[in-house]
């Protein structure tokens, strides 16, 4: 199974989702069966590490995002991945617009798919430190539910 997490710039929400879910996959012993990646719909941060606040918040919870680098979604992603999970409705709309005809990837909102209390992962970029903690809370909950789904598919 191949899963791609997508936000706007690939420096806050989607790298957090990648790091959290990658750790869940590793702990479940599924690294050889599940590919995890992240990307952004925009190109502003391509090649850059996740935002410092994102990395600090993640590290406090045991997730090391330092090896990640931002990249932009490309046409090949829609055939390379089975499931592409957007962090918000704007990202999902952008993905639908970019999706090539006949692409096989399933697109969905990450939180909506797992029936959490909200549909979107809020963008913490312009807020304070507590926003990064909230993002982690939501992503950890969704990651547990995603892992259950993945186990059921394998």
MOMOVEN-V55436 format. One record per residue. N is the residue number from 1. RES is the residue in one small letter. PSI is psi in whole degrees, 0 to 359 (none if undefined). Layout:
# MOMOVEN-V55436
N RES PSI
N RES PSI
This chain:
# MOMOVEN-V55436
1 x 139
2 x 123
3 x 132
4 x 128
5 x 136
6 x 133
7 x 198
8 x 302
9 x 355
10 x 38
11 x 353
12 x 283
13 x 309
14 x 323
15 x 330
16 x 313
17 x 318
18 x 311
19 x 317
20 x 312
21 x 324
22 x 318
23 x 320
24 x 317
25 x 316
26 x 314
27 x 331
28 x 357
29 x 29
30 x 15
31 x 328
32 x 348
33 x 350
34 x 123
35 x 131
36 x 135
37 x 173
38 x 159
39 x 170
40 x 156
41 x 335
42 x 166
43 x 11
44 x 329
45 x 14
46 x 130
47 x 350
48 x 154
49 x 161
50 x 154
51 x 141
52 x 320
53 x 323
54 x 312
55 x 319
56 x 314
57 x 316
58 x 317
59 x 324
60 x 335
61 x 7
62 x 15
63 x 121
64 x 110
65 x 7
66 x 336
67 x 353
68 x 148
69 x 140
70 x 145
71 x 163
72 x 145
73 x 139
74 x 165
75 x 322
76 x 335
77 x 330
78 x 346
79 x 336
80 x 329
81 x 147
82 x 324
83 x 126
84 x 118
85 x 116
86 x 148
87 x 335
88 x 173
89 x 323
90 x 317
91 x 318
92 x 318
93 x 317
94 x 318
95 x 318
96 x 322
97 x 327
98 x 339
99 x 122
100 x 151
101 x 134
102 x 5
103 x 145
104 x 344
105 x 139
106 x 135
107 x 141
108 x 164
109 x 130
110 x 308
111 x 321
112 x 321
113 x 329
114 x 21
115 x 45
116 x 177
117 x 351
118 x 164
119 x 331
120 x 147
121 x 117
122 x 145
123 x 116
124 x 357
125 x 316
126 x 7
127 x 196
128 x 183
129 x 327
130 x 333
131 x 324
132 x 326
133 x 319
134 x 318
135 x 315
136 x 317
137 x 310
138 x 316
139 x 322
140 x 317
141 x 312
142 x 325
143 x 322
144 x 318
145 x 322
146 x 318
147 x 320
148 x 318
149 x 315
150 x 314
151 x 322
152 x 337
153 x 339
154 x none
